[in-house]
Amino acid sequence: MTAITESVDLDRRGRIAVLTVNNPPVNALSQHVRQGLRDGVRAANADTSVDAIVLACAGRTFIAGADISEFGKPPREPGLHEVLDLIERGPKPVVAAIHGTALGGGLEVALACHWRVAVKSARVGFPEVKLGLLPGALGTQRLPRVAGVEKALQMIVSGDPITADDALKHGVIDEIVDGDLTAAAVAFAEKVVREKSPLRKIRDLDEKVAAARGKPEIFANFRKSVARQTRGFRAPENCIKAIEAAVNLPFDEGVKRERELFVELLNSPESKAQRYFFFAEREAAKIPDVPADTPAKDIKKAGVIGAGTMGGGIAMNFANAGIPVTVVEVTKEALDRGLAVVRKNYEISASRGRFTAADVEKRMGLITGTTDWNAVKDADIVIEAVFEEMPVKKEVFARLDGIAKPDAVLATNTSTLDVNEIASATKRPESVIGTHFFSPANVMRLLENVRGAKSSKTAIATAMAVGRRIGKVPVLVGVCYGFVGNRMLHQRGLQAEKLILEGALPHQVDKVLTDFGFPMGPFAMSDLAGLDVGWRIRKGRGTKSPVADRICELGRFGQKTGGGYYTYESGDRKPIPDNEVEKIIVDVATSMGITRRPIADEEILQRLLYPMVNEGAKILEEKIAIRASDIDVIWVYGYGWPVYRGGPMFWADQIGLKSLRDRMLEWKKQSGDDFWTPAPRLARLADQGKGFLDK
Ligand SMILES: NC(=O)c1ccc[n+]([C@@H]2O[C@H](COP(=O)([O-])OP(=O)(O)OC[C@H]3O[C@@H](n4cnc5c(N)ncnc54)[C@H](O)[C@@H]3O)[C@@H](O)[C@H]2O)c1
């Protein structure tokens, strides 16, 4: 065996050269891998005792993509294009041997080979679109030539990998093999040599792209089918254009077009934001004083207290991850009601083809409902999701303290209450932590884990690890009212209310935010959540929200009553602006002595989002969030902030904090309202010409 570079070896099996990439953990295409492939292929091609080449990978996967640590650095030779060209144009057959995942540049390497064999568990795909890019090493030109245009569109624009079976069916791979992969690939190569098969260079294949030539409707229909999920993103359209080029241009021209489209994306603000966010999400897993090797409790069994809206959804997360979970309720009726909702949710998923009827039973089988608290005595984590009232929460925790295992993690799903006070109801506050799920809890990816003053490192590490295990994106935050997400949302809500009194209407405010990229605006969101909840809380506290109160007095609680800020036609969730609501708004404004005026969309956007950024600055100053990028992760996963705008803190940095601060000061002068006082951190960074994310 010869080492070509530190990560690529050249070996021989008879007359077949085996090039093996060994660049743990995922065999990323680092410079030394590219060089090793280039030099290894050159050496094998020059060696007259070699008939063919097998390209394989050591470890758990085939090449799973680019080396992200090289992102943003000057390119280093050799480039991937050069390596792929050398593989494809060489005189000897090259067979890729795929296991694990062949992703991005990895799949592009495989497609430059003349044949591809894979194990059954392998998966292949082009995830570039998720970073706002396209597969720019000829992936958009080669894939449609083997898989056909429809499959290539679907794979490249979704970014989702496909299974080996699917890849075989669509010609992306040539054979699924059993047993030792390298041996099978060598046998495949020997067969190709024996049969003197002409080299299958994908660049020369035309049949599948020709089938789509002169049929622009294929692309028009595809664009229509993805319009909703790709709204606001730039990369999907460029991916489609690149595949159109594969259909309509000769290979080398298509390659040039792919390059142009790639460079355009690389320099786009959308991709910049998406690449930033990719790292932000990974960063959120890191907690400075709780290192990655901090032992987390292995969760073999979970408990949930309360089978309401949140409890049921939380229990589903555990069942979905294969973890048995016991749900405790006060009464049999509440329990049955809660579990019936869970079953119904599963059945809806099954009816949409997401899983089978057997899966519904399997998951339901992992959820045990009871009114007997002793049933959680062997749970490794217990999550409380009962009414949002401090005395109730404290009673629950005092009771859990007497029942749960000594080393169990005791978690609360409170959205507003003080986790430290809840913890004080136990004799083990170090085991208590907040796990703030978002509604619907079985769907929303965000998990705000709330660190109490006494939460132990084990409790923190466990909450983070279990969050990931159940498919969430956990972000650690500190104790304060509303934590990070809702605390910032509250600021936005205050301005939304003011804006409608000063002259805007709910649908104008909402449209500004949906045009920005949010799935819905604050008023449509209130209608969805139900206006009665806030109304009841305000009545209890003796506070007012003049417009919302008047709307509620009419029995308009939102979608569930057919009207709130908007009107809804029965069975339809589409918000329709309502004259009656407009009249209420105008009346209230008049009664408050406000002269309504037309408000420009730009002002609406800034007045909604700048206060959020300002609150984010306070949150950072108070160390409620560990880092600015964590706030962005919270907003993207919990509140639908468009990922192609990075998140509020990234977005603010792009605008420039000085411009933000100055605008706030102008409004402060105009209104005399201290609401617009820039937070000290915002003011300081603006003075220094820096951003939240600058190191
Ligand atoms: N609904 C949301 O959008 C949302 C989002 C995040 C967090 N939360 C928080 O989650 C918690 C639960 O909210 P929800 O919306 O699911 O409320 P819910 O009213 O739908 O459910 C609460 C359930 O807890 C049960 N319960 C009450 N006291 C109990 C006790 N002592 N023992 C066992 N069960 C008890 C009730 O019977 C009820 O079924 C609250 O703390 C809330 O603030 C809610």
PDBQT file of the ligand as one rigid body, heavy atoms in Angstrom, charges set to zero:
ROOT
HETATM    1  N1  LIG A 701     -49.532  26.139  24.532  1.00  0.00    +0.000 N 
HETATM    2  C1  LIG A 701     -48.391  26.665  24.148  1.00  0.00    +0.000 C 
HETATM    3  O1  LIG A 701     -48.272  27.210  23.051  1.00  0.00    +0.000 OA
HETATM    4  C2  LIG A 701     -47.201  26.571  25.048  1.00  0.00    +0.000 A 
HETATM    5  C3  LIG A 701     -45.922  26.763  24.501  1.00  0.00    +0.000 A 
HETATM    6  C4  LIG A 701     -44.802  26.618  25.319  1.00  0.00    +0.000 A 
HETATM    7  C5  LIG A 701     -44.962  26.314  26.653  1.00  0.00    +0.000 A 
HETATM    8  N2  LIG A 701     -46.217  26.165  27.170  1.00  0.00    +0.000 N 
HETATM    9  C6  LIG A 701     -46.315  25.837  28.589  1.00  0.00    +0.000 C 
HETATM   10  O2  LIG A 701     -46.620  24.467  28.718  1.00  0.00    +0.000 OA
HETATM   11  C7  LIG A 701     -47.396  24.240  29.877  1.00  0.00    +0.000 C 
HETATM   12  C8  LIG A 701     -48.659  23.529  29.507  1.00  0.00    +0.000 C 
HETATM   13  O3  LIG A 701     -49.363  24.287  28.571  1.00  0.00    +0.000 OA
HETATM   14  P1  LIG A 701     -50.526  23.672  27.689  1.00  0.00    +0.000 P 
HETATM   15  O4  LIG A 701     -50.803  24.653  26.626  1.00  0.00    +0.000 OA
HETATM   16  O5  LIG A 701     -50.186  22.289  27.328  1.00  0.00    +0.000 OA
HETATM   17  O6  LIG A 701     -51.729  23.668  28.727  1.00  0.00    +0.000 OA
HETATM   18  P2  LIG A 701     -53.041  22.754  28.739  1.00  0.00    +0.000 P 
HETATM   19  O7  LIG A 701     -54.015  23.469  29.566  1.00  0.00    +0.000 OA
HETATM   20  O8  LIG A 701     -53.397  22.361  27.353  1.00  0.00    +0.000 OA
HETATM   21  O9  LIG A 701     -52.556  21.437  29.480  1.00  0.00    +0.000 OA
HETATM   22  C9  LIG A 701     -52.242  21.364  30.839  1.00  0.00    +0.000 C 
HETATM   23  C10 LIG A 701     -52.589  19.967  31.293  1.00  0.00    +0.000 C 
HETATM   24  O10 LIG A 701     -52.024  19.753  32.560  1.00  0.00    +0.000 OA
HETATM   25  C11 LIG A 701     -52.928  18.995  33.335  1.00  0.00    +0.000 C 
HETATM   26  N3  LIG A 701     -52.636  19.230  34.740  1.00  0.00    +0.000 N 
HETATM   27  C12 LIG A 701     -52.877  20.335  35.464  1.00  0.00    +0.000 A 
HETATM   28  N4  LIG A 701     -52.446  20.160  36.722  1.00  0.00    +0.000 NA
HETATM   29  C13 LIG A 701     -51.906  18.935  36.789  1.00  0.00    +0.000 A 
HETATM   30  C14 LIG A 701     -51.301  18.174  37.819  1.00  0.00    +0.000 A 
HETATM   31  N5  LIG A 701     -51.156  18.670  39.006  1.00  0.00    +0.000 N 
HETATM   32  N6  LIG A 701     -50.878  16.954  37.528  1.00  0.00    +0.000 NA
HETATM   33  C15 LIG A 701     -51.013  16.440  36.292  1.00  0.00    +0.000 A 
HETATM   34  N7  LIG A 701     -51.590  17.109  35.282  1.00  0.00    +0.000 NA
HETATM   35  C16 LIG A 701     -52.022  18.344  35.519  1.00  0.00    +0.000 A 
HETATM   36  C17 LIG A 701     -54.292  19.490  32.922  1.00  0.00    +0.000 C 
HETATM   37  O11 LIG A 701     -55.296  18.531  33.182  1.00  0.00    +0.000 OA
HETATM   38  C18 LIG A 701     -54.095  19.724  31.428  1.00  0.00    +0.000 C 
HETATM   39  O12 LIG A 701     -54.449  18.592  30.669  1.00  0.00    +0.000 OA
HETATM   40  C19 LIG A 701     -47.598  25.610  30.488  1.00  0.00    +0.000 C 
HETATM   41  O13 LIG A 701     -46.604  25.809  31.445  1.00  0.00    +0.000 OA
HETATM   42  C20 LIG A 701     -47.400  26.545  29.327  1.00  0.00    +0.000 C 
HETATM   43  O14 LIG A 701     -47.000  27.832  29.708  1.00  0.00    +0.000 OA
HETATM   44  C21 LIG A 701     -47.317  26.266  26.395  1.00  0.00    +0.000 A 
ENDROOT
TORSDOF 0
